Amino acid sequence: MNDYLARFAAAPKSFKKSFAMLTVAWICHPIFLYSLFLNAPVVEGADKAIMKMAIVSISLVALLFLIKKWARALVVVGTLFVVINDLFYFALAPHNKIATLLCVVVVLLSITGTYQLFDKASRDYFTKLNPKTESQDPRGG
């Protein structure tokens, strides 16, 4: 665990900004879903779906903290699904001002945070920590 903390501490500013923005977006994601169903029995069993989204959000934070190339790719795909999911719910479900604000926060911070994740300094840091290994020829040649 200390290795991951040291890696995070040594990360460039763009990665730390990205981590902060995406973490806030992922925390707002299940809150947004909850705000849609607050005071309205729109869908029976929505609490289970919201709990699943909270678990997805926590998983994305943990994956990004690993600072692995495969985790970064998975985080980008997961963030894309979160944004699509929130826009889908926003378009179809009746919403209030709080839900609107939370949806805007999720979408804007997700886009900005993902952009920061692809910043040159962040990309170089991921490459430095996860260098490509040359595959050995099993025939010895």
Secondary structure, 3 states (H helix, E strand, C coil): CHHHHHHHHCCCHHHHHHHHHHHHHHHHHHHHHHHHHCCCCCCCCHHHHHHHHHHHHHHHHHHHHCCCHHHHHHHHHHHHHHHHHHHHHHHHCCCCHHHHHHHHHHHHHHHHHHHHHCCHHHHHHHHHHCCCCCCCCCCCC
